[in-house]
Structures are given as structure tokens and as C-alpha cells.
Amino acid sequence: MRTLVIDSATESCSIALIEDGRLVAGECLTLGRGHAERLVPMIASLPGKGRADIIAVDVGPGSFTGIRVGLAAARALAMAWGARLEGFESLWLVAAMAQAEHPRSPVDVCMTGGHGEWFFQPFGPDGLPGAALASLPPAEAISRSTAPIVAGSQAMAIAQARSDTLALDLRPDARRVALLPVTAFHADPRPSYGRAPDARLPAAA
């Protein structure tokens, strides 16, 4: 049973091919932009061109464009291959990566959001969220952070305001998806933007 993992929701772009819980091949690049151009060639470079029985995709939160690119690729490949499609969220994966280094420790995950806000979510020692995802002004995210470990792209910024904090500068990496609990995956994945869209359709007259 093979799983193709696609993660293009943040400034990182990563793919992984996993068979029976073992990493077969994968790649992780920090792009910032250009996910649409790089993602498909990265998948095609995998053994068997990445063909898998299951496709797991990061649904966000993160970049609106990156989330859509990953979901579009995952849906197209799932349809072409008759594969099962699953989704997971970026902050869950960052928390799992942090807790792999520091088992059983509470972790606050803080990632760059839109319009100057940060995505923030606390995770308990069991790896499960302690509260809902929030998009917050930096000062509010800092005030909410109480865990001894903070992970994510804004972890260093929180650590500068909290001297008692260990900061882990992590981004989601598809190659580490086996760290996630089963409850992190859901069928019929849909975008998790973490905040309202920047653009709205005009209201009906």
C-alpha cells in the first residue's frame, strides 16, 4: 500500500512516497513562490512517477495559492489513479515534527498568516489540538502562547518575547507525515485557509 503525500500549503513545497509506513522517496524545497511550476515535476521524479493507492494532501492553513495548487494536483491524480484522497492540516504536521524531537511536551504552533497575522494553535502532550486554529495579530498570538516549546515559521519571534520558550523553526515536511496520528487525516479534503478570503464576490443588488 503506497501513499503519495503532497504539501505545498506554506513557503515549503514537499512530496513523499510512503509504502507501509516506510519512506521510499521524497523531497522538500523552500520556494516561497513557484509551487505550481515545481510540484508536478517533483511528483514525476518519484519512483513510478509517484503512483499510489492513497494521496494525502496538506489543506492548510497557509498560502491561498499554495493550498489550491496542492489540492488541485491531489484531486487530479486521485481521479486518474483511482486513489483514495485524504487531507491533513499544516499546523498538525508541524506539531508532530516538534513532538518527535520533544516527546510528550505541549507545543504551540505559530505560522505566518496573511495581512500581518499569524496562525496559532496549541497542541497537548498527546499531539492533539488544545484549541481551535486562530488567525491573530502577533501581539495576541504571543500573549496566548504558554507552552514550553513553540514551533513554526514565527517560533523565533515568539521566543524573543518569551525568554522561557524553546523555539523550533519548522515548516511542514511531507516526508514526516508518518508522525501524524490517524485522527489527523480526513476524507473529502477541503481548503483550510485559516481566515476569510481576501477577495469577495460582489453582493447581489
Backbone as CSV, one residue per row, in Angstrom:
resi,resn,N_x,N_y,N_z,CA_x,CA_y,CA_z,C_x,C_y,C_z
1,MET,0.853,-1.191,0.000,0.000,0.000,0.000,0.886,1.238,0.000
2,ARG,0.786,2.025,-1.056,1.611,3.227,-1.178,0.776,4.488,-0.976
3,THR,1.401,5.476,-0.340,0.766,6.776,-0.129,1.660,7.857,-0.716
4,LEU,1.066,8.712,-1.540,1.742,9.900,-2.032,1.307,11.066,-1.152
5,VAL,2.270,11.791,-0.597,1.977,12.931,0.263,2.388,14.204,-0.470
6,ILE,1.479,15.170,-0.505,1.710,16.440,-1.182,1.539,17.563,-0.169
7,ASP,2.537,18.437,-0.082,2.456,19.559,0.855,2.998,20.816,0.182
8,SER,2.110,21.696,-0.213,2.517,22.965,-0.842,1.776,24.140,-0.219
9,ALA,1.324,23.974,1.023,0.474,24.984,1.658,1.246,26.190,2.177
10,THR,2.546,26.026,2.448,3.334,27.122,3.008,4.469,27.475,2.048
11,GLU,5.468,28.201,2.536,6.600,28.542,1.679,7.423,27.324,1.306
12,SER,7.256,26.229,2.043,7.895,24.968,1.674,7.039,24.223,0.651
13,CYS,7.690,23.408,-0.142,6.996,22.539,-1.099,7.643,21.170,-0.973
14,SER,6.870,20.179,-0.563,7.456,18.868,-0.321,6.537,17.759,-0.811
15,ILE,7.161,16.651,-1.167,6.419,15.465,-1.599,7.091,14.246,-0.974
16,ALA,6.325,13.181,-0.831,6.885,11.953,-0.282,6.094,10.768,-0.794
17,LEU,6.782,9.669,-1.002,6.147,8.403,-1.344,6.434,7.444,-0.203
18,ILE,5.364,6.973,0.425,5.485,6.130,1.610,4.831,4.786,1.330
19,GLU,5.516,3.721,1.682,4.977,2.376,1.495,5.010,1.633,2.818
20,ASP,3.816,1.236,3.289,3.685,0.506,4.549,4.424,1.210,5.682
21,GLY,4.264,2.536,5.738,4.860,3.324,6.811,6.316,3.659,6.630
22,ARG,6.930,3.222,5.536,8.360,3.473,5.289,8.521,4.493,4.167
23,LEU,9.392,5.471,4.365,9.643,6.472,3.340,10.428,5.848,2.198
24,VAL,9.841,5.861,1.008,10.507,5.332,-0.191,11.363,6.416,-0.832
25,ALA,10.784,7.602,-0.984,11.498,8.732,-1.590,10.742,10.001,-1.265
26,GLY,11.440,11.128,-1.334,10.782,12.403,-1.064,11.734,13.562,-1.267
27,GLU,11.162,14.754,-1.239,11.944,15.970,-1.437,11.227,17.120,-0.738
28,CYS,12.009,18.041,-0.197,11.447,19.227,0.448,12.261,20.442,0.042
29,LEU,11.600,21.440,-0.548,12.253,22.657,-1.000,11.584,23.858,-0.345
30,THR,12.372,24.868,-0.043,11.814,26.136,0.414,11.767,27.067,-0.788
31,LEU,10.548,27.329,-1.273,10.382,28.079,-2.516,9.901,29.501,-2.295
32,GLY,8.998,29.673,-1.349,8.326,30.968,-1.222,7.249,31.103,-2.271
33,ARG,7.647,31.119,-3.537,6.713,31.159,-4.663,7.102,30.079,-5.673
34,GLY,6.213,29.862,-6.647,6.526,28.930,-7.728,6.125,27.494,-7.472
35,HIS,5.234,27.260,-6.508,4.798,25.894,-6.220,4.153,25.234,-7.437
36,ALA,3.358,25.994,-8.181,2.641,25.420,-9.320,3.605,24.871,-10.365
37,GLU,4.734,25.555,-10.548,5.705,25.119,-11.554,6.543,23.933,-11.075
38,ARG,6.773,23.831,-9.786,7.696,22.816,-9.274,7.013,21.538,-8.808
39,LEU,5.764,21.626,-8.376,5.141,20.483,-7.713,5.032,19.256,-8.618
40,VAL,4.469,19.411,-9.801,4.255,18.250,-10.673,5.572,17.599,-11.078
41,PRO,6.611,18.364,-11.488,7.891,17.707,-11.769,8.471,16.972,-10.558
42,MET,8.270,17.510,-9.358,8.751,16.821,-8.161,8.055,15.479,-8.000
43,ILE,6.742,15.449,-8.227,5.993,14.192,-8.127,6.456,13.219,-9.205
44,ALA,6.643,13.710,-10.427,7.051,12.854,-11.545,8.424,12.237,-11.332
45,SER,9.256,12.865,-10.503,10.601,12.341,-10.250,10.607,11.179,-9.263
46,LEU,9.481,10.921,-8.607,9.402,9.831,-7.646,9.369,8.481,-8.364
47,PRO,9.729,7.397,-7.693,9.609,6.066,-8.295,8.184,5.807,-8.771
48,GLY,8.064,5.286,-9.989,6.741,5.035,-10.549,5.953,6.291,-10.788
49,LYS,6.669,7.427,-10.891,6.045,8.749,-11.072,5.065,9.075,-9.945
50,GLY,5.331,8.482,-8.773,4.547,8.792,-7.585,3.230,8.061,-7.474
51,ARG,2.962,7.156,-8.384,1.651,6.485,-8.363,1.433,5.773,-7.034
52,ALA,0.236,5.959,-6.466,-0.030,5.445,-5.125,-1.501,5.060,-4.982
53,ASP,-1.774,4.311,-3.919,-3.149,3.892,-3.610,-3.891,4.963,-2.833
54,ILE,-3.131,5.765,-2.079,-3.693,6.834,-1.252,-2.922,8.116,-1.554
55,ILE,-3.624,9.234,-1.629,-2.974,10.528,-1.767,-3.390,11.382,-0.585
56,ALA,-2.401,11.836,0.192,-2.655,12.702,1.342,-2.120,14.090,1.019
57,VAL,-2.936,15.106,1.245,-2.563,16.470,0.865,-2.772,17.433,2.026
58,ASP,-1.842,18.367,2.172,-1.950,19.423,3.184,-2.984,20.437,2.710
59,VAL,-4.042,20.625,3.499,-5.122,21.536,3.107,-4.968,22.927,3.728
60,GLY,-3.861,23.165,4.449,-3.634,24.468,5.051,-3.735,24.400,6.569
61,PRO,-3.724,25.575,7.191,-3.700,26.906,6.590,-2.331,27.259,6.043
62,GLY,-2.308,28.325,5.258,-1.081,28.768,4.637,-1.397,29.715,3.500
63,SER,-0.657,29.587,2.430,-0.857,30.413,1.250,-2.104,29.979,0.485
64,PHE,-2.969,30.940,0.135,-4.160,30.595,-0.642,-3.763,29.853,-1.913
65,THR,-2.761,30.385,-2.619,-2.344,29.776,-3.884,-1.739,28.403,-3.653
66,GLY,-0.853,28.281,-2.676,-0.210,27.009,-2.405,-1.197,25.925,-2.028
67,ILE,-2.198,26.277,-1.227,-3.225,25.305,-0.844,-3.980,24.824,-2.073
68,ARG,-4.375,25.755,-2.931,-5.141,25.384,-4.132,-4.308,24.535,-5.086
69,VAL,-3.017,24.854,-5.229,-2.138,24.083,-6.108,-2.054,22.632,-5.632
70,GLY,-1.831,22.446,-4.333,-1.721,21.097,-3.792,-3.002,20.306,-3.924
71,LEU,-4.121,20.926,-3.602,-5.405,20.231,-3.699,-5.747,19.876,-5.140
72,ALA,-5.475,20.789,-6.067,-5.782,20.513,-7.474,-4.970,19.323,-7.980
73,ALA,-3.685,19.293,-7.642,-2.842,18.179,-8.070,-3.309,16.871,-7.438
74,ALA,-3.624,16.912,-6.145,-4.056,15.703,-5.447,-5.363,15.164,-6.020
75,ARG,-6.309,16.052,-6.270,-7.596,15.610,-6.812,-7.452,15.035,-8.208
76,ALA,-6.623,15.677,-9.035,-6.434,15.191,-10.403,-5.783,13.811,-10.410
77,LEU,-4.762,13.626,-9.585,-4.081,12.341,-9.549,-4.965,11.259,-8.936
78,ALA,-5.728,11.604,-7.910,-6.634,10.630,-7.300,-7.661,10.140,-8.310
79,MET,-8.154,11.055,-9.134,-9.128,10.670,-10.154,-8.467,9.796,-11.223
80,ALA,-7.269,10.171,-11.647,-6.579,9.423,-12.703,-6.187,8.023,-12.253
81,TRP,-5.780,7.897,-11.001,-5.279,6.619,-10.498,-6.337,5.814,-9.752
82,GLY,-7.502,6.399,-9.510,-8.497,5.722,-8.690,-8.037,5.584,-7.250
83,ALA,-7.280,6.562,-6.783,-6.716,6.515,-5.430,-7.648,7.158,-4.416
84,ARG,-7.507,6.763,-3.155,-8.252,7.388,-2.071,-7.586,8.711,-1.703
85,LEU,-8.395,9.737,-1.480,-7.881,11.072,-1.179,-8.111,11.406,0.287
86,GLU,-7.060,11.896,0.958,-7.140,12.295,2.357,-6.512,13.678,2.530
87,GLY,-6.938,14.375,3.555,-6.363,15.679,3.861,-5.839,15.733,5.286
88,PHE,-4.865,16.607,5.502,-4.361,16.879,6.847,-3.996,18.354,6.897
89,GLU,-3.817,18.887,8.105,-3.567,20.320,8.259,-2.110,20.596,8.618
90,SER,-1.615,21.722,8.103,-0.194,22.043,8.222,0.268,22.179,9.671
91,LEU,-0.532,22.801,10.525,-0.098,23.003,11.904,-0.026,21.691,12.674
92,TRP,-0.892,20.741,12.338,-0.812,19.413,12.952,0.539,18.768,12.634
93,LEU,0.975,18.885,11.372,2.232,18.249,10.991,3.417,18.921,11.670
94,VAL,3.413,20.243,11.762,4.491,20.942,12.449,4.537,20.531,13.924
95,ALA,3.373,20.418,14.550,3.328,19.978,15.954,3.900,18.577,16.103
96,ALA,3.540,17.668,15.185,4.054,16.296,15.249,5.562,16.257,15.059
97,MET,6.081,17.097,14.164,7.521,17.169,13.958,8.228,17.675,15.213
98,ALA,7.638,18.665,15.874,8.225,19.192,17.106,8.208,18.150,18.211
99,GLN,7.097,17.424,18.329,6.987,16.446,19.407,7.799,15.188,19.128
100,ALA,8.212,14.977,17.881,9.141,13.886,17.598,10.499,14.179,18.231
101,GLU,10.851,15.457,18.322,12.102,15.867,18.963,11.945,15.989,20.474
102,HIS,10.734,16.307,20.926,10.477,16.528,22.352,9.181,15.811,22.733
103,PRO,9.240,14.496,22.885,8.035,13.707,23.132,7.288,14.154,24.391
104,ARG,5.953,14.093,24.268,5.042,14.349,25.382,5.100,15.772,25.904
105,SER,5.646,16.682,25.141,5.679,18.076,25.578,4.586,18.859,24.873
106,PRO,3.864,19.712,25.596,2.926,20.615,24.915,3.681,21.516,23.932
107,VAL,3.046,21.814,22.815,3.676,22.635,21.772,2.669,23.660,21.269
108,ASP,3.094,24.904,21.173,2.313,25.919,20.466,2.888,26.048,19.056
109,VAL,2.022,25.981,18.052,2.481,26.147,16.674,2.061,27.528,16.193
110,CYS,3.008,28.252,15.644,2.734,29.606,15.167,3.378,29.787,13.797
111,MET,2.538,30.027,12.795,2.995,30.128,11.405,2.575,31.477,10.814
112,THR,3.306,31.920,9.821,2.989,33.160,9.132,1.625,33.060,8.465
113,GLY,0.768,34.048,8.720,-0.546,34.103,8.086,-0.600,35.221,7.064
114,GLY,-1.784,35.729,6.833,-1.961,36.809,5.877,-2.228,38.135,6.549
115,HIS,-1.937,39.235,5.839,-2.197,40.589,6.320,-1.554,40.843,7.677
116,GLY,-0.339,40.312,7.862,0.405,40.575,9.087,-0.009,39.736,10.274
117,GLU,-0.988,38.848,10.108,-1.410,37.994,11.221,-0.633,36.682,11.222
118,TRP,-0.740,35.955,12.334,-0.093,34.662,12.483,-1.155,33.604,12.748
119,PHE,-0.943,32.419,12.178,-1.786,31.274,12.512,-1.253,30.667,13.803
120,PHE,-2.162,30.446,14.747,-1.740,29.968,16.064,-2.644,28.828,16.507
121,GLN,-2.024,27.766,17.064,-2.804,26.659,17.622,-1.954,25.901,18.637
122,PRO,-2.498,25.687,19.838,-1.761,24.914,20.845,-2.059,23.417,20.707
123,PHE,-1.067,22.592,21.010,-1.214,21.133,20.973,-0.769,20.553,22.304
124,GLY,-1.528,19.576,22.792,-1.225,18.965,24.075,-0.179,17.874,23.966
125,PRO,0.201,17.270,25.098,1.211,16.203,25.105,0.824,15.003,24.252
126,ASP,-0.492,14.831,24.019,-0.960,13.714,23.196,-0.911,14.019,21.704
127,GLY,-0.451,15.211,21.326,-0.365,15.570,19.923,-1.642,16.105,19.328
128,LEU,-2.677,16.253,20.140,-3.967,16.729,19.647,-4.146,18.210,19.984
129,PRO,-4.909,18.935,19.171,-5.101,20.366,19.432,-5.782,20.615,20.761
130,GLY,-5.301,21.649,21.451,-5.931,22.048,22.707,-6.954,23.141,22.513
131,ALA,-7.005,23.714,21.320,-7.951,24.769,20.987,-8.020,24.861,19.470
132,ALA,-9.003,25.590,18.987,-9.188,25.736,17.547,-8.097,26.619,16.948
133,LEU,-7.836,26.416,15.689,-6.924,27.268,14.941,-7.424,28.712,14.973
134,ALA,-6.492,29.667,15.114,-6.861,31.084,15.113,-5.869,31.867,14.268
135,SER,-6.358,32.905,13.606,-5.500,33.855,12.896,-5.492,35.128,13.723
136,LEU,-4.307,35.500,14.250,-4.236,36.537,15.271,-3.175,37.586,14.934
137,PRO,-3.379,38.813,15.428,-2.277,39.777,15.394,-1.113,39.226,16.213
138,PRO,0.126,39.538,15.848,1.281,38.984,16.556,1.229,39.154,18.078
139,ALA,0.838,40.327,18.553,0.820,40.554,19.999,-0.138,39.604,20.700
140,GLU,-1.282,39.329,20.065,-2.252,38.420,20.686,-1.749,36.994,20.652
141,ALA,-1.102,36.591,19.560,-0.531,35.245,19.494,0.518,35.057,20.586
142,ILE,1.352,36.047,20.789,2.379,35.974,21.835,1.739,35.862,23.209
143,SER,0.671,36.622,23.434,0.022,36.594,24.752,-0.671,35.255,25.014
144,ARG,-1.103,34.568,23.956,-1.775,33.272,24.129,-0.788,32.123,24.305
145,SER,0.441,32.318,23.897,1.416,31.237,23.932,1.898,30.974,25.358
146,THR,1.719,29.744,25.808,2.136,29.360,27.160,2.959,28.083,27.192
147,ALA,3.024,27.348,26.075,3.734,26.067,26.052,5.246,26.284,26.156
148,PRO,5.958,25.312,26.686,7.415,25.449,26.805,8.134,25.392,25.456
149,ILE,7.454,24.866,24.443,8.039,24.763,23.103,7.115,25.445,22.110
150,VAL,7.672,26.260,21.238,6.918,26.884,20.150,7.575,26.477,18.843
151,ALA,6.758,26.030,17.871,7.279,25.565,16.591,6.594,26.308,15.452
152,GLY,7.323,26.432,14.348,6.735,27.068,13.168,7.569,28.235,12.682
153,SER,7.087,28.866,11.622,7.851,29.951,10.997,7.939,31.209,11.853
154,GLN,7.053,31.356,12.860,7.108,32.509,13.764,7.550,32.120,15.173
155,ALA,8.102,30.917,15.306,8.543,30.467,16.634,9.640,31.354,17.198
156,MET,10.565,31.766,16.361,11.672,32.600,16.841,11.158,33.952,17.335
157,ALA,10.157,34.488,16.652,9.603,35.773,17.065,8.936,35.669,18.434
158,ILE,8.231,34.570,18.679,7.607,34.383,19.991,8.680,34.191,21.063
159,ALA,9.723,33.448,20.723,10.788,33.207,21.706,11.491,34.499,22.111
160,GLN,11.556,35.469,21.214,12.169,36.749,21.566,11.346,37.496,22.611
161,ALA,10.027,37.216,22.627,9.151,37.870,23.600,8.967,37.033,24.861
162,ARG,9.314,35.744,24.795,9.167,34.837,25.935,10.496,34.146,26.197
163,SER,11.202,34.566,27.187,12.549,34.051,27.438,12.554,32.594,27.895
164,ASP,11.378,32.092,28.340,11.305,30.725,28.851,10.906,29.729,27.774
165,THR,10.998,30.106,26.500,10.480,29.290,25.410,11.597,28.714,24.555
166,LEU,11.463,27.443,24.190,12.343,26.818,23.210,11.690,26.951,21.838
167,ALA,12.363,27.581,20.892,11.815,27.813,19.555,12.368,26.796,18.564
168,LEU,11.473,26.193,17.781,11.850,25.270,16.712,11.360,25.856,15.396
169,ASP,12.286,26.279,14.558,11.957,26.934,13.290,11.642,25.857,12.250
170,LEU,10.398,25.388,12.247,9.996,24.255,11.411,8.964,24.678,10.366
171,ARG,8.973,23.949,9.247,7.941,24.064,8.211,7.396,22.668,7.953
172,PRO,6.168,22.547,7.462,5.643,21.212,7.151,6.543,20.493,6.155
173,ASP,6.769,19.210,6.388,7.602,18.391,5.511,6.859,17.084,5.246
174,ALA,6.470,16.857,3.992,5.693,15.668,3.637,6.395,14.378,4.041
175,ARG,7.709,14.401,4.100,8.464,13.189,4.433,8.255,12.753,5.875
176,ARG,7.678,13.632,6.701,7.478,13.337,8.124,6.015,13.022,8.444
177,VAL,5.205,12.805,7.431,3.759,12.672,7.656,3.412,11.436,8.483
178,ALA,4.287,10.437,8.507,4.022,9.237,9.308,3.960,9.547,10.799
179,LEU,4.433,10.738,11.197,4.366,11.138,12.607,2.950,11.498,13.042
180,LEU,2.080,11.779,12.090,0.725,12.237,12.428,-0.118,11.107,12.989
181,PRO,-0.990,11.424,13.958,-1.946,10.405,14.423,-3.008,10.165,13.356
182,VAL,-3.646,9.024,13.427,-4.684,8.675,12.446,-5.788,9.724,12.424
183,THR,-6.082,10.313,13.571,-7.160,11.301,13.662,-6.847,12.595,12.918
184,ALA,-5.603,12.768,12.487,-5.240,13.996,11.764,-5.721,13.970,10.316
185,PHE,-6.074,12.801,9.802,-6.464,12.668,8.406,-7.981,12.645,8.269
186,HIS,-8.473,13.268,7.216,-9.912,13.274,6.982,-10.204,13.107,5.500
187,ALA,-11.322,12.459,5.211,-11.741,12.248,3.835,-12.362,13.524,3.273
188,ASP,-12.484,13.580,1.957,-13.064,14.738,1.271,-12.377,16.028,1.706
189,PRO,-11.063,16.129,1.500,-10.333,17.317,1.974,-10.770,18.595,1.285
190,ARG,-10.904,19.643,2.079,-11.269,20.965,1.581,-10.284,21.991,2.137
191,PRO,-10.128,23.129,1.460,-9.146,24.116,1.912,-9.418,24.605,3.330
192,SER,-8.357,24.716,4.109,-8.429,25.311,5.439,-7.574,26.569,5.399
193,TYR,-8.192,27.690,5.024,-7.431,28.917,4.828,-7.072,29.602,6.147
194,GLY,-7.805,29.303,7.203,-7.489,29.881,8.495,-8.011,31.286,8.708
195,ARG,-8.484,31.909,7.641,-9.033,33.270,7.718,-9.903,33.463,6.486
196,ALA,-10.684,34.552,6.493,-11.584,34.841,5.382,-10.783,35.173,4.126
197,PRO,-11.317,34.852,2.935,-10.618,35.201,1.701,-10.394,36.697,1.581
198,ASP,-9.304,37.082,0.896,-9.001,38.491,0.678,-10.013,39.147,-0.247
199,ALA,-10.468,38.405,-1.251,-11.411,38.948,-2.226,-12.768,38.305,-2.057
200,ARG,-13.813,39.059,-2.261,-15.181,38.539,-2.146,-15.943,38.901,-3.424
201,LEU,-16.892,38.045,-3.763,-17.752,38.336,-4.883,-18.658,39.529,-4.551
202,PRO,-18.976,40.361,-5.542,-19.880,41.482,-5.259,-21.227,40.999,-4.748
203,ALA,-21.785,41.710,-3.795,-23.099,41.346,-3.263,-24.155,41.578,-4.323
204,ALA,-25.171,40.738,-4.301,-26.261,40.881,-5.275,-26.999,42.208,-5.034
205,ALA,-27.375,42.819,-6.077,-28.104,44.091,-5.965,-29.466,43.853,-5.338
